[in-house]
Amino acid sequence: MSEYTQPGFAGSAARRGLSIAVLALSGFAMAMPAMAQTTDHAAGHTATTTNAPMDMHGSMTGMQHDMAAVKASGDTDYDFAVMMRIHHQGAVDMAQMELDKGKDPKLQAMAKEIIEAQKKEITQFDEWIADYEKRKK
């Protein structure tokens, strides 16, 4: 039996979060070299822009595509803010799908919490990016 099918795997929020992060980062690392890096940072911190189907896998693929399309600026702070903004929007999109199509009350509650927390942080990233771009002019 795989560790992913064992009872109790879903019992730990930390394990779920770690699993999601590992999956996201491994997919991102694999997609990065194969994709053109042409998105302007200012335009790149918007919602997913790919034409992937609207399911969990499609949402993850779209987020990875958007992150891979960001050209590194060489400024770690700026790159962090831009990439995390995209990553957080991906979390909001996935949580919204859970609210729209999911049935489990616990997951629905988690999805609501994720949306609230991630939107707050997206606003903080947007403010930081706007301030940074003003300072760079």
TIVO-2410 file (N, C-alpha, C; in nm, 3 decimals):
# residues 137
REC num residu      c1      c2      c3 atome chaine
REC   1      M   0.085  -0.117   0.000     N      A
REC   1      M   0.000   0.000   0.000    CA      A
REC   1      M   0.090   0.124   0.000     C      A
REC   2      S   0.062   0.216  -0.086     N      A
REC   2      S   0.137   0.342  -0.094    CA      A
REC   2      S   0.110   0.428   0.028     C      A
REC   3      E   0.209   0.511   0.067     N      A
REC   3      E   0.187   0.601   0.181    CA      A
REC   3      E   0.072   0.697   0.155     C      A
REC   4      Y   0.041   0.721   0.028     N      A
REC   4      Y  -0.066   0.814  -0.007    CA      A
REC   4      Y  -0.204   0.751   0.007     C      A
REC   5      T  -0.210   0.620   0.017     N      A
REC   5      T  -0.339   0.554   0.032    CA      A
REC   5      T  -0.358   0.500   0.173     C      A
REC   6      Q  -0.260   0.514   0.259     N      A
REC   6      Q  -0.273   0.466   0.395    CA      A
REC   6      Q  -0.370   0.553   0.473     C      A
REC   7      P  -0.448   0.492   0.559     N      A
REC   7      P  -0.536   0.572   0.644    CA      A
REC   7      P  -0.451   0.666   0.728     C      A
REC   8      G  -0.498   0.786   0.748     N      A
REC   8      G  -0.427   0.882   0.831    CA      A
REC   8      G  -0.334   0.974   0.755     C      A
REC   9      F  -0.304   0.945   0.627     N      A
REC   9      F  -0.214   1.033   0.552    CA      A
REC   9      F  -0.269   1.174   0.548     C      A
REC  10      A  -0.400   1.185   0.528     N      A
REC  10      A  -0.460   1.318   0.517    CA      A
REC  10      A  -0.482   1.381   0.654     C      A
REC  11      G  -0.446   1.312   0.762     N      A
REC  11      G  -0.470   1.362   0.895    CA      A
REC  11      G  -0.377   1.474   0.939     C      A
REC  12      S  -0.270   1.494   0.871     N      A
REC  12      S  -0.174   1.594   0.915    CA      A
REC  12      S  -0.169   1.710   0.818     C      A
REC  13      A  -0.204   1.829   0.866     N      A
REC  13      A  -0.200   1.948   0.781    CA      A
REC  13      A  -0.057   1.975   0.736     C      A
REC  14      A   0.038   1.951   0.824     N      A
REC  14      A   0.178   1.974   0.788    CA      A
REC  14      A   0.221   1.882   0.675     C      A
REC  15      R   0.182   1.754   0.683     N      A
REC  15      R   0.218   1.661   0.575    CA      A
REC  15      R   0.149   1.698   0.445     C      A
REC  16      R   0.022   1.740   0.453     N      A
REC  16      R  -0.049   1.781   0.332    CA      A
REC  16      R   0.021   1.901   0.270     C      A
REC  17      G   0.052   2.000   0.352     N      A
REC  17      G   0.118   2.121   0.302    CA      A
REC  17      G   0.253   2.088   0.242     C      A
REC  18      L   0.330   2.004   0.310     N      A
REC  18      L   0.461   1.964   0.259    CA      A
REC  18      L   0.446   1.889   0.128     C      A
REC  19      S   0.350   1.799   0.120     N      A
REC  19      S   0.328   1.723  -0.003    CA      A
REC  19      S   0.292   1.815  -0.119     C      A
REC  20      I   0.204   1.911  -0.093     N      A
REC  20      I   0.165   2.005  -0.198    CA      A
REC  20      I   0.284   2.088  -0.241     C      A
REC  21      A   0.363   2.135  -0.145     N      A
REC  21      A   0.481   2.216  -0.178    CA      A
REC  21      A   0.581   2.136  -0.261     C      A
REC  22      V   0.605   2.011  -0.222     N      A
REC  22      V   0.700   1.927  -0.296    CA      A
REC  22      V   0.650   1.905  -0.438     C      A
REC  23      L   0.523   1.874  -0.452     N      A
REC  23      L   0.467   1.853  -0.586    CA      A
REC  23      L   0.476   1.980  -0.670     C      A
REC  24      A   0.443   2.092  -0.610     N      A
REC  24      A   0.447   2.219  -0.683    CA      A
REC  24      A   0.589   2.252  -0.724     C      A
REC  25      L   0.682   2.240  -0.632     N      A
REC  25      L   0.820   2.276  -0.663    CA      A
REC  25      L   0.884   2.179  -0.760     C      A
REC  26      S   0.853   2.050  -0.748     N      A
REC  26      S   0.913   1.954  -0.841    CA      A
REC  26      S   0.860   1.978  -0.982     C      A
REC  27      G   0.732   2.006  -0.994     N      A
REC  27      G   0.676   2.036  -1.125    CA      A
REC  27      G   0.731   2.166  -1.181     C      A
REC  28      F   0.747   2.264  -1.092     N      A
REC  28      F   0.802   2.392  -1.134    CA      A
REC  28      F   0.946   2.374  -1.181     C      A
REC  29      A   1.026   2.301  -1.106     N      A
REC  29      A   1.166   2.281  -1.142    CA      A
REC  29      A   1.178   2.209  -1.276     C      A
REC  30      M   1.088   2.115  -1.301     N      A
REC  30      M   1.095   2.041  -1.427    CA      A
REC  30      M   1.048   2.127  -1.543     C      A
REC  31      A   0.950   2.213  -1.521     N      A
REC  31      A   0.894   2.294  -1.629    CA      A
REC  31      A   0.980   2.414  -1.663     C      A
REC  32      M   1.055   2.465  -1.566     N      A
REC  32      M   1.128   2.590  -1.583    CA      A
REC  32      M   1.218   2.592  -1.706     C      A
REC  33      P   1.308   2.495  -1.727     N      A
REC  33      P   1.398   2.505  -1.841    CA      A
REC  33      P   1.327   2.492  -1.975     C      A
REC  34      A   1.215   2.424  -1.976     N      A
REC  34      A   1.149   2.396  -2.103    CA      A
REC  34      A   1.060   2.509  -2.151     C      A
REC  35      M   1.038   2.610  -2.067     N      A
REC  35      M   0.943   2.714  -2.103    CA      A
REC  35      M   1.012   2.848  -2.124     C      A
REC  36      A   0.960   2.924  -2.216     N      A
REC  36      A   1.015   3.057  -2.242    CA      A
REC  36      A   0.991   3.146  -2.121     C      A
REC  37      Q   1.087   3.230  -2.090     N      A
REC  37      Q   1.074   3.320  -1.977    CA      A
REC  37      Q   1.058   3.462  -2.030     C      A
REC  38      T   0.934   3.494  -2.068     N      A
REC  38      T   0.913   3.622  -2.134    CA      A
REC  38      T   0.814   3.714  -2.063     C      A
REC  39      T   0.745   3.665  -1.962     N      A
REC  39      T   0.643   3.747  -1.898    CA      A
REC  39      T   0.705   3.866  -1.827     C      A
REC  40      D   0.651   3.984  -1.848     N      A
REC  40      D   0.691   4.103  -1.775    CA      A
REC  40      D   0.647   4.086  -1.631     C      A
REC  41      H   0.734   4.118  -1.536     N      A
REC  41      H   0.700   4.099  -1.395    CA      A
REC  41      H   0.571   4.169  -1.357     C      A
REC  42      A   0.553   4.290  -1.399     N      A
REC  42      A   0.433   4.365  -1.360    CA      A
REC  42      A   0.308   4.296  -1.413     C      A
REC  43      A   0.314   4.245  -1.534     N      A
REC  43      A   0.200   4.175  -1.592    CA      A
REC  43      A   0.190   4.032  -1.540     C      A
REC  44      G   0.302   3.977  -1.494     N      A
REC  44      G   0.307   3.837  -1.453    CA      A
REC  44      G   0.246   3.810  -1.318     C      A
REC  45      H   0.213   3.910  -1.242     N      A
REC  45      H   0.155   3.881  -1.112    CA      A
REC  45      H   0.003   3.895  -1.113     C      A
REC  46      T  -0.058   3.839  -1.218     N      A
REC  46      T  -0.202   3.832  -1.227    CA      A
REC  46      T  -0.244   3.686  -1.218     C      A
REC  47      A  -0.372   3.661  -1.223     N      A
REC  47      A  -0.422   3.525  -1.212    CA      A
REC  47      A  -0.372   3.439  -1.328     C      A
REC  48      T  -0.387   3.309  -1.311     N      A
REC  48      T  -0.341   3.214  -1.411    CA      A
REC  48      T  -0.393   3.251  -1.549     C      A
REC  49      T  -0.303   3.245  -1.649     N      A
REC  49      T  -0.338   3.291  -1.782    CA      A
REC  49      T  -0.337   3.181  -1.887     C      A
REC  50      T  -0.313   3.057  -1.848     N      A
REC  50      T  -0.306   2.950  -1.947    CA      A
REC  50      T  -0.446   2.904  -1.984     C      A
REC  51      N  -0.454   2.818  -2.085     N      A
REC  51      N  -0.581   2.764  -2.129    CA      A
REC  51      N  -0.604   2.623  -2.076     C      A
REC  52      A  -0.539   2.586  -1.965     N      A
REC  52      A  -0.554   2.454  -1.907    CA      A
REC  52      A  -0.697   2.434  -1.860     C      A
REC  53      P  -0.745   2.309  -1.862     N      A
REC  53      P  -0.881   2.283  -1.814    CA      A
REC  53      P  -0.893   2.323  -1.668     C      A
REC  54      M  -1.012   2.365  -1.629     N      A
REC  54      M  -1.032   2.411  -1.492    CA      A
REC  54      M  -1.059   2.292  -1.400     C      A
REC  55      D  -0.954   2.221  -1.367     N      A
REC  55      D  -0.958   2.118  -1.265    CA      A
REC  55      D  -0.833   2.136  -1.180     C      A
REC  56      M  -0.816   2.058  -1.078     N      A
REC  56      M  -0.700   2.076  -0.991    CA      A
REC  56      M  -0.568   2.063  -1.067     C      A
REC  57      H  -0.558   1.965  -1.150     N      A
REC  57      H  -0.435   1.947  -1.228    CA      A
REC  57      H  -0.413   2.063  -1.323     C      A
REC  58      G  -0.518   2.106  -1.389     N      A
REC  58      G  -0.509   2.220  -1.480    CA      A
REC  58      G  -0.470   2.347  -1.408     C      A
REC  59      S  -0.524   2.366  -1.287     N      A
REC  59      S  -0.489   2.483  -1.209    CA      A
REC  59      S  -0.341   2.481  -1.171     C      A
REC  60      M  -0.292   2.366  -1.129     N      A
REC  60      M  -0.151   2.353  -1.091    CA      A
REC  60      M  -0.062   2.374  -1.213     C      A
REC  61      T  -0.100   2.318  -1.325     N      A
REC  61      T  -0.022   2.335  -1.448    CA      A
REC  61      T  -0.019   2.481  -1.490     C      A
REC  62      G  -0.133   2.549  -1.479     N      A
REC  62      G  -0.138   2.691  -1.513    CA      A
REC  62      G  -0.049   2.775  -1.423     C      A
REC  63      M  -0.052   2.745  -1.293     N      A
REC  63      M   0.033   2.819  -1.199    CA      A
REC  63      M   0.180   2.795  -1.231     C      A
REC  64      Q   0.216   2.671  -1.259     N      A
REC  64      Q   0.355   2.639  -1.293    CA      A
REC  64      Q   0.397   2.711  -1.420     C      A
REC  65      H   0.308   2.717  -1.518     N      A
REC  65      H   0.337   2.786  -1.643    CA      A
REC  65      H   0.362   2.934  -1.617     C      A
REC  66      D   0.274   2.995  -1.537     N      A
REC  66      D   0.288   3.137  -1.507    CA      A
REC  66      D   0.418   3.165  -1.431     C      A
REC  67      M   0.451   3.079  -1.336     N      A
REC  67      M   0.576   3.099  -1.261    CA      A
REC  67      M   0.697   3.080  -1.350     C      A
REC  68      A   0.692   2.980  -1.437     N      A
REC  68      A   0.805   2.954  -1.525    CA      A
REC  68      A   0.825   3.065  -1.628     C      A
REC  69      A   0.720   3.137  -1.659     N      A
REC  69      A   0.728   3.243  -1.759    CA      A
REC  69      A   0.790   3.372  -1.704     C      A
REC  70      V   0.807   3.380  -1.573     N      A
REC  70      V   0.865   3.500  -1.512    CA      A
REC  70      V   1.016   3.498  -1.532     C      A
REC  71      K   1.066   3.604  -1.592     N      A
REC  71      K   1.210   3.617  -1.611    CA      A
REC  71      K   1.271   3.669  -1.481     C      A
REC  72      A   1.373   3.600  -1.431     N      A
REC  72      A   1.438   3.642  -1.308    CA      A
REC  72      A   1.499   3.780  -1.326     C      A
REC  73      S   1.476   3.867  -1.226     N      A
REC  73      S   1.528   4.004  -1.232    CA      A
REC  73      S   1.668   4.015  -1.174     C      A
REC  74      G   1.706   3.917  -1.093     N      A
REC  74      G   1.832   3.925  -1.023    CA      A
REC  74      G   1.817   3.986  -0.885     C      A
REC  75      D   1.700   4.040  -0.854     N      A
REC  75      D   1.671   4.096  -0.722    CA      A
REC  75      D   1.588   3.992  -0.647     C      A
REC  76      T   1.649   3.929  -0.549     N      A
REC  76      T   1.583   3.820  -0.477    CA      A
REC  76      T   1.452   3.864  -0.415     C      A
REC  77      D   1.447   3.982  -0.355     N      A
REC  77      D   1.324   4.028  -0.292    CA      A
REC  77      D   1.211   4.041  -0.394     C      A
REC  78      Y   1.241   4.104  -0.505     N      A
REC  78      Y   1.139   4.124  -0.608    CA      A
REC  78      Y   1.095   3.991  -0.668     C      A
REC  79      D   1.191   3.906  -0.701     N      A
REC  79      D   1.157   3.776  -0.759    CA      A
REC  79      D   1.073   3.693  -0.662     C      A
REC  80      F   1.108   3.698  -0.534     N      A
REC  80      F   1.030   3.628  -0.432    CA      A
REC  80      F   0.886   3.678  -0.430     C      A
REC  81      A   0.868   3.809  -0.427     N      A
REC  81      A   0.733   3.866  -0.420    CA      A
REC  81      A   0.650   3.829  -0.543     C      A
REC  82      V   0.710   3.838  -0.661     N      A
REC  82      V   0.638   3.809  -0.785    CA      A
REC  82      V   0.601   3.660  -0.792     C      A
REC  83      M   0.697   3.574  -0.761     N      A
REC  83      M   0.672   3.430  -0.770    CA      A
REC  83      M   0.572   3.384  -0.663     C      A
REC  84      M   0.585   3.435  -0.542     N      A
REC  84      M   0.493   3.395  -0.436    CA      A
REC  84      M   0.353   3.449  -0.462     C      A
REC  85      R   0.342   3.562  -0.527     N      A
REC  85      R   0.211   3.618  -0.561    CA      A
REC  85      R   0.138   3.523  -0.656     C      A
REC  86      I   0.212   3.473  -0.754     N      A
REC  86      I   0.154   3.376  -0.849    CA      A
REC  86      I   0.118   3.247  -0.776     C      A
REC  87      H   0.208   3.200  -0.691     N      A
REC  87      H   0.185   3.077  -0.616    CA      A
REC  87      H   0.062   3.090  -0.527     C      A
REC  88      H   0.046   3.202  -0.459     N      A
REC  88      H  -0.070   3.225  -0.373    CA      A
REC  88      H  -0.199   3.229  -0.455     C      A
REC  89      Q  -0.195   3.291  -0.574     N      A
REC  89      Q  -0.314   3.293  -0.658    CA      A
REC  89      Q  -0.353   3.152  -0.699     C      A
REC  90      G  -0.253   3.068  -0.725     N      A
REC  90      G  -0.281   2.927  -0.755    CA      A
REC  90      G  -0.353   2.858  -0.640     C      A
REC  91      A  -0.311   2.888  -0.517     N      A
REC  91      A  -0.377   2.831  -0.400    CA      A
REC  91      A  -0.521   2.879  -0.390     C      A
REC  92      V  -0.544   3.007  -0.418     N      A
REC  92      V  -0.680   3.061  -0.415    CA      A
REC  92      V  -0.766   2.992  -0.520     C      A
REC  93      D  -0.712   2.976  -0.641     N      A
REC  93      D  -0.787   2.912  -0.749    CA      A
REC  93      D  -0.825   2.768  -0.712     C      A
REC  94      M  -0.729   2.694  -0.656     N      A
REC  94      M  -0.757   2.556  -0.617    CA      A
REC  94      M  -0.858   2.549  -0.503     C      A
REC  95      A  -0.845   2.638  -0.406     N      A
REC  95      A  -0.940   2.640  -0.294    CA      A
REC  95      A  -1.079   2.677  -0.342     C      A
REC  96      Q  -1.088   2.768  -0.438     N      A
REC  96      Q  -1.219   2.804  -0.493    CA      A
REC  96      Q  -1.282   2.685  -0.564     C      A
REC  97      M  -1.201   2.605  -0.633     N      A
REC  97      M  -1.255   2.484  -0.697    CA      A
REC  97      M  -1.310   2.388  -0.593     C      A
REC  98      E  -1.241   2.378  -0.478     N      A
REC  98      E  -1.292   2.294  -0.370    CA      A
REC  98      E  -1.427   2.346  -0.322     C      A
REC  99      L  -1.440   2.477  -0.307     N      A
REC  99      L  -1.568   2.533  -0.264    CA      A
REC  99      L  -1.677   2.509  -0.368     C      A
REC 100      D  -1.641   2.521  -0.494     N      A
REC 100      D  -1.739   2.505  -0.602    CA      A
REC 100      D  -1.780   2.360  -0.625     C      A
REC 101      K  -1.686   2.267  -0.612     N      A
REC 101      K  -1.714   2.129  -0.652    CA      A
REC 101      K  -1.695   2.026  -0.542     C      A
REC 102      G  -1.626   2.062  -0.435     N      A
REC 102      G  -1.599   1.967  -0.328    CA      A
REC 102      G  -1.722   1.939  -0.244     C      A
REC 103      K  -1.715   1.832  -0.166     N      A
REC 103      K  -1.829   1.792  -0.084    CA      A
REC 103      K  -1.793   1.778   0.064     C      A
REC 104      D  -1.667   1.760   0.095     N      A
REC 104      D  -1.627   1.736   0.233    CA      A
REC 104      D  -1.630   1.866   0.315     C      A
REC 105      P  -1.706   1.869   0.424     N      A
REC 105      P  -1.718   1.992   0.504    CA      A
REC 105      P  -1.584   2.041   0.561     C      A
REC 106      K  -1.498   1.949   0.603     N      A
REC 106      K  -1.368   1.991   0.658    CA      A
REC 106      K  -1.283   2.056   0.550     C      A
REC 107      L  -1.281   1.998   0.430     N      A
REC 107      L  -1.204   2.056   0.321    CA      A
REC 107      L  -1.264   2.188   0.275     C      A
REC 108      Q  -1.396   2.197   0.279     N      A
REC 108      Q  -1.462   2.323   0.243    CA      A
REC 108      Q  -1.421   2.433   0.342     C      A
REC 109      A  -1.417   2.399   0.471     N      A
REC 109      A  -1.375   2.497   0.572    CA      A
REC 109      A  -1.229   2.537   0.551     C      A
REC 110      M  -1.144   2.439   0.523     N      A
REC 110      M  -1.003   2.470   0.496    CA      A
REC 110      M  -0.990   2.560   0.375     C      A
REC 111      A  -1.068   2.531   0.271     N      A
REC 111      A  -1.062   2.610   0.149    CA      A
REC 111      A  -1.098   2.756   0.177     C      A
REC 112      K  -1.200   2.778   0.259     N      A
REC 112      K  -1.238   2.915   0.296    CA      A
REC 112      K  -1.124   2.986   0.369     C      A
REC 113      E  -1.060   2.915   0.461     N      A
REC 113      E  -0.948   2.973   0.536    CA      A
REC 113      E  -0.831   3.005   0.443     C      A
REC 114      I  -0.804   2.914   0.350     N      A
REC 114      I  -0.694   2.934   0.255    CA      A
REC 114      I  -0.720   3.058   0.170     C      A
REC 115      I  -0.841   3.070   0.119     N      A
REC 115      I  -0.875   3.186   0.036    CA      A
REC 115      I  -0.856   3.315   0.114     C      A
REC 116      E  -0.906   3.320   0.235     N      A
REC 116      E  -0.894   3.442   0.316    CA      A
REC 116      E  -0.747   3.476   0.342     C      A
REC 117      A  -0.669   3.379   0.385     N      A
REC 117      A  -0.529   3.405   0.418    CA      A
REC 117      A  -0.447   3.441   0.294     C      A
REC 118      Q  -0.467   3.367   0.186     N      A
REC 118      Q  -0.388   3.390   0.066    CA      A
REC 118      Q  -0.423   3.524   0.000     C      A
REC 119      K  -0.551   3.561   0.001     N      A
REC 119      K  -0.589   3.691  -0.056    CA      A
REC 119      K  -0.527   3.806   0.022     C      A
REC 120      K  -0.521   3.791   0.154     N      A
REC 120      K  -0.457   3.893   0.237    CA      A
REC 120      K  -0.310   3.906   0.198     C      A
REC 121      E  -0.241   3.795   0.183     N      A
REC 121      E  -0.100   3.799   0.147    CA      A
REC 121      E  -0.080   3.846   0.003     C      A
REC 122      I  -0.171   3.813  -0.087     N      A
REC 122      I  -0.163   3.863  -0.225    CA      A
REC 122      I  -0.168   4.015  -0.223     C      A
REC 123      T  -0.257   4.071  -0.142     N      A
REC 123      T  -0.266   4.217  -0.130    CA      A
REC 123      T  -0.134   4.274  -0.080     C      A
REC 124      Q  -0.074   4.209   0.016     N      A
REC 124      Q   0.055   4.255   0.069    CA      A
REC 124      Q   0.164   4.248  -0.039     C      A
REC 125      F   0.165   4.139  -0.116     N      A
REC 125      F   0.263   4.129  -0.226    CA      A
REC 125      F   0.238   4.237  -0.330     C      A
REC 126      D   0.111   4.260  -0.366     N      A
REC 126      D   0.078   4.363  -0.465    CA      A
REC 126      D   0.126   4.501  -0.418     C      A
REC 127      E   0.103   4.530  -0.291     N      A
REC 127      E   0.147   4.660  -0.238    CA      A
REC 127      E   0.300   4.671  -0.241     C      A
REC 128      W   0.367   4.564  -0.202     N      A
REC 128      W   0.514   4.566  -0.201    CA      A
REC 128      W   0.568   4.583  -0.344     C      A
REC 129      I   0.511   4.508  -0.439     N      A
REC 129      I   0.555   4.515  -0.579    CA      A
REC 129      I   0.533   4.656  -0.634     C      A
REC 130      A   0.416   4.713  -0.607     N      A
REC 130      A   0.388   4.849  -0.656    CA      A
REC 130      A   0.487   4.949  -0.598     C      A
REC 131      D   0.516   4.939  -0.468     N      A
REC 131      D   0.610   5.027  -0.405    CA      A
REC 131      D   0.750   5.008  -0.464     C      A
REC 132      Y   0.789   4.885  -0.485     N      A
REC 132      Y   0.920   4.854  -0.543    CA      A
REC 132      Y   0.932   4.916  -0.683     C      A
REC 133      E   0.828   4.899  -0.764     N      A
REC 133      E   0.831   4.951  -0.900    CA      A
REC 133      E   0.838   5.103  -0.901     C      A
REC 134      K   0.774   5.170  -0.805     N      A
REC 134      K   0.783   5.315  -0.793    CA      A
REC 134      K   0.927   5.357  -0.758     C      A
REC 135      R   0.988   5.284  -0.667     N      A
REC 135      R   1.126   5.315  -0.625    CA      A
REC 135      R   1.226   5.294  -0.738     C      A
REC 136      K   1.198   5.200  -0.827     N      A
REC 136      K   1.291   5.168  -0.937    CA      A
REC 136      K   1.286   5.270  -1.049     C      A
REC 137      K   1.185   5.355  -1.054     N      A
REC 137      K   1.170   5.451  -1.163    CA      A
REC 137      K   1.263   5.568  -1.146     C      A
***
